[in-house]
Amino acid sequence: MDWLTPIFEKNPEVPVFLAIGLGYWIGKFKIGGVGFGPVTGSLLAGVLIGNFWHVPVSDTAKSLLFLLFMYGIGFSAGPGFVRGVRDGGWRWVALAFFMPAVGLLTAFAMARLLSLELGYAAGLMSGALTESPVIGTASEAIRSLPIAEAEKSRLIAQIPVADALTYVFGTFGVIFFCANVGPWLLRIDMKAEALELEKEMGFERHSPGIASAWRMFELRAYEIGAGSGVIDKTIAQVEAAVSDERIFIERLRRGGQVIETTPALVLAEGDVVAVIGHHASLIRAIGERNREVFDRELLDVPAATFDIVLRNRDLANRPLQEIRDEAPDVRGVYVKALRRGTEQIPVMPGTRLLVGDVLTVHGLEPAVRRVSPLLGDVLQTGGNTSYLALGLAIFAGAVLGIVVAFPAGGVHVALGTSVATLLVGLAMGWRNSIHPNFGALPADAADLMKSIGLAAFVAMIGLKAGPVFVQALKDIGLTVFLAGIVVTLVPLVTGLLLGRYVLGLNPLLLLGALAGAQTMTAGLAAVQERSQSPVAVIGYSSTVAFGHVLLSIGGTVLVWMLA
């Protein structure tokens, strides 16, 4: 393989892309259901390549990629972070701040107790808490210290060693704790708890009339026959009589003429009504009493599906059932899906809405257009990235990170370009959620910045650490691995106790929130699988944005504390 040596030395971008490709391949493998993921896979691939070939990695390229990643993650987390502080409820905010703080302090304590050097301490935190951005923020903080360049490089090379040693248990620990240990400590039956919570929120798994009546499926025409119970009743009265079925009379043919309906319109024998609703609901409420007919002209009306960002504060912190019953202006539409940040929230009568939630609303186009302004702003898809905002925001964040410094251990340590860029991205993302045309960054573009940016960055870190990785593993491996177990478990145990016995959070939602605070989606999936219910995602979505932001900043803070 010597023929690769000159290629890699003269073209260092080649092994970087090789490490990314191999990293995503390695990330697919699972041991006992636990996988490394593409980021850790790219790190390990970089270490492997760097162990065999010398690759001159550019610090400028590393910084460029990491700043793109930090801006992307800040932009994505911004709406959820600000919404959580403002509308999410103080108990969830308290838990979301508590767990990253405990994780940081535990990593600091273990580093002091075991006399770990800065690099190993930072890698311990990033791997045990499964937050790879800590690698970047800690590296930058180390580079800002008033020490020799060779010493900086040596300390930074330690980070991927400790990260690789602790990441596997960091992942497994969260999964096993949230799905097994946590329920055992709380003495709960997860399936029974999920059923009780679903019942409280109005969701019944085996009752499609309740679960699915919030979704639009059919538009059908029925002729009102003699003796029908709806004759001489207004449309409002008819719809109210079957309110649980969520059906709406949107159009009507009378005397050969198609007319638009109003709630006060009185139905008569021979009318042909166009009714929208779930198929089974239509049969139960209408079809058994009136004859279905085919009326192309009556049914030939466009349907629409809009994604709407909730802005109406009068509807915030209220369950869908209450909005449906007390806000007649929103009749005629169905909430098909609900997204909070990047997470899909179950659509149930008891689901509470928060400002910034994205509702997928479906119905006939006139009804959807009428209701949309009452809810908020229609989310425009397929927009272009505002490169002006992207460039200026990262520039502003980088300058801010260089200028702002804090005293630590007798020296002044800069905030750091990565942390400041994260904070600017957070502010830009929040602002964009209020004004979608401001600083536009489509979700696909942000995902690319986050995935490739971080994977390429850690691959470069691995390439530089490759030559010293094996020896460091021999010197410090067992010590760091055992310390990682402590750093993973302490925030989970203390968060569980605080959340349940001090804050009084629902136990199932709490387990989801623990996974969110440690940014472990696989932990949420394990809770959902064990409980056979999706509702834990409500707790997860309340803390995950805080976890990403606070843990990333924690890498810088840890170096300050240990400096």
C-alpha positions, -999 to +999 in steps of 0.1 A: +000+000+000+031+022-002+018+036-035-009+055-015+016+074+006+025+101-020-011+105-030-023+110+006+006+134+014+001+156-016-037+154-017-049+152+020-085+158+009-085+122-006-080+104+027-106+127+044-133+116+020-121+080+023-125+083+061-160+098+057-171+070+034-156+043+056-171+061+086-206+059+074-201+022+066-186+015+100-215+034+116-240+010+102-226-020+122-243-027+156-231-047+186-260-059+207-282-034+190-259-005+197-241+011+167-213+036+165-231+060+142-215+079+112-196+105+133-178+080+156-174+058+125-156+086+107-134+093+137-124+056+139-118+055+101-096+086+104-076+070+132-071+038+112-059+057+081-037+080+102-021+050+119-008+037+085-002+069+065+009+104+074-017+129+063-010+166+066-044+179+078-052+216+073-063+234+105-080+259+083-101+232+066-110+218+100-121+251+113-142+259+082-161+226+084-166+228+121-180+264+119-204+253+092-215+224+115-219+246+146-240+272+127-262+244+113-268+229+147-274+262+163-298+272+135-317+239+138-319+240+176-327+277+180-365+275+177-367+246+201-343+262+226-361+295+227-395+279+227-385+256+255-374+285+277-404+306+269-433+282+266-421+247+275-428+249+312-402+256+339-400+220+350-388+208+316-364+237+314-350+229+349-343+193+339-328+203+305-303+226+322-297+203+352-285+172+333-259+189+310-245+207+341-243+175+360-225+158+331-200+187+328-193+186+366-190+148+366-165+149+338-146+177+357-146+156+389-134+124+372-106+144+354-094+158+387-098+126+406-078+106+380-054+134+371-064+132+334-049+156+310-070+182+292-074+162+260-084+130+278-109+149+299-125+165+269-127+132+250-142+116+282-170+142+281-177+140+244-178+102+243-196+095+276-223+121+269-223+112+231-220+148+220-193+148+194-193+186+190-174+187+223-144+175+204-144+207+184-152+232+211-127+217+235-100+216+207-105+252+200-104+261+237-071+242+240-057+260+210-064+293+227-043+284+258-010+301+263+011+270+258+035+257+232+021+246+198+035+211+202+018+208+235-015+219+221-013+193+193-004+166+218-034+174+240-058+177+210-046+143+198-058+128+231-094+138+226-104+111+200-087+084+220-109+091+251-140+097+229-136+063+211-131+046+245-162+060+261-187+065+232-199+028+230-210+027+267-222+063+264-247+050+237-254+017+254-258+032+288-285+057+278-304+030+259-303+005+287-309+030+314-339+046+298-355+014+287-347-009+317-330+006+347-351+038+348-384+020+347-372-005+374-361+024+397-394+041+392-413+008+397-435+014+367-449-009+340-440+010+308-469-004+287-494+003+314-480+038+320-482+045+282-518+033+280-528+055+310-510+085+294-526+079+260-560+077+276-554+109+295-544+126+262-574+112+243-556+085+222-570+050+221-550+025+200-580+003+192-605+030+186-599+044+152-628+069+155-607+088+181-572+083+169-578+089+132-607+113+133-581+141+133-570+131+098-587+138+066-593+108+043-625+111+022-648+136+005-681+120-004-716+130-015-748+119+002-784+125-007-806+134+022-836+111+020-871+112+035-871+106+073-834+115+077-826+129+111-808+158+097-838+174+079-846+209+092-814+211+112-786+236+106-752+224+094-738+235+127-763+214+146-756+183+124-718+187+129-721+192+166-742+161+170-713+140+156-685+162+169-664+132+180-664+119+144-649+152+130-670+154+098-678+186+080-704+195+054-685+218+030-707+220-002-744+213-011-765+208-042-800+221-039-824+223-069-796+216-093-774+244-080-742+239-061-739+263-032-713+269-006-724+262+029-726+282+061-730+269+096-765+285+097-778+268+065-808+245+072-808+211+054-838+198+035-850+166+020-833+160-014-802+180-007-770+164-018-742+173+006-704+170+002-691+157+035-654+155+044-640+131+071-625+098+079-641+070+059-653+050+088-667+081+105-687+090+073-702+056+072-712+057+109-725+093+109-739+097+074-738+066+053-761+044+074-789+069+071-785+086+037-778+072+002-743+079-012-744+093-047-718+102-073-718+139-081-686+149-099-694+186-100-701+187-063-670+168-054-647+186-079-631+209-054-593+211-047-579+198-015-548+213+001-521+203+026-502+232+042-474+231+067-482+260+091-460+274+118-481+281+149-479+318+158-513+324+175-505+326+212-542+322+220-539+286+208-506+279+226-504+255+256-539+243+248-548+207+238-562+201+203-595+189+217-601+222+235-592+242+204-616+221+183-644+226+208-639+263+216-625+278+184-653+273+157-633+293+132-609+264+127-636+240+115-632+220+083-595+212+086-576+183+100-542+181+117-525+153+099-491+157+116-473+178+141-436+185+142-417+201+171-382+209+161-371+178+142-394+154+161-428+142+151-453+146+180-483+122+182-515+139+171-540+133+198-569+152+213-548+159+244-517+170+226-508+206+236-495+230+210-466+253+214-457+284+195-433+274+167-449+239+162-453+230+126-488+216+119-496+197+087-531+208+080-553+191+055-588+198+041-606+214+012-585+243-002-610+271+008-611+258+044-574+254+047-568+289+033-594+303+056-579+287+087-542+292+079-540+329+090-558+320+122-530+296+131-499+313+119-476+314+089-476+290+060-442+274+058-427+279+024-408+248+011-381+246-015-367+280-006-331+290-014-304+294+012-296+329+021-258+328+016-256+365+025-270+357+060-249+325+062-216+341+055-222+373+076-236+353+106-206+329+107-183+359+103-200+377+132-199+346+153-162+340+146-152+376+154-173+376+186-156+344+197-122+359+192-130+392+209-149+380+239-127+364+266-131+353+302-106+349+330-098+312+338-071+301+361-052+334+359-054+337+321-080+351+297-096+324+275-115+335+245-152+324+241-141+306+209-153+310+173-172+277+174-192+285+206-200+320+194-210+307+160-233+282+177-249+311+197-253+333+166-268+303+147-292+297+176-304+334+174-307+332+136-327+300+137-351+314+163-355+346+142-361+325+111-388+306+128-407+338+134-400+353+100-394+324+076-379+347+049-352+359+073-318+342+069-333+313+051-315+279+056-336+250+042-337+218+063-318+198+037-290+224+036-287+225+074-286+187+075-258+186+050-238+212+071-244+192+102-237+157+089-208+163+065-194+192+085-190+171+117-181+139+100-153+155+080-140+174+111-138+144+133-122+124+104-094+150+103-090+148+141-087+111+137-061+114+110-039+135+132-044+113+162-037+080+143+001+078+150-004+081+188-037+063+192-025+028+199+001+038+225-024+061+242-049+033+243-024+011+262-015+039+286-049+052+296-075+029+281-091+011+311-090+042+333-108+064+308-134+036+300-144+032+336-145+070+341-168+072+311-193+048+327-195+072+357-199+103+335-227+086+314-247+073+344-245+101+370-266+126+349-292+099+341-296+088+378-297+123+392-320+135+364-344+107+370-346+115+407-349+152+402-375+148+374-397+124+392-395+132+429-388+170+428-403+182+396-431+156+395-428+148+358-448+120+342-425+089+344-428+079+307-423+115+294-394+118+319-376+088+304-379+104+270-366+136+284-335+119+298-327+106+264-332+141+249-310+158+275-281+134+265-290+138+228-295+101+223-323+094+197-317+056+201-326+060+238-359+075+228-365+047+203-358+021+231-384+037+254-410+038+226-403+002+218-406-010+254-437+010+260-452+002+226-462+039+223-448+070+206-458+095+234-423+096+250-412+118+222-431+147+239-406+146+267-376+141+243-385+171+223-386+192+255-350+187+263-330+177+232-324+212+219-310+222+253-288+191+253-272+199+220-265+235+228-254+232+264-232+201+260-215+217+230-207+248+250-196+225+278-165+214+259-152+250+261-162+254+298-145+221+308-112+233+294-116+266+312-123+248+345-093+225+341-069+251+325 
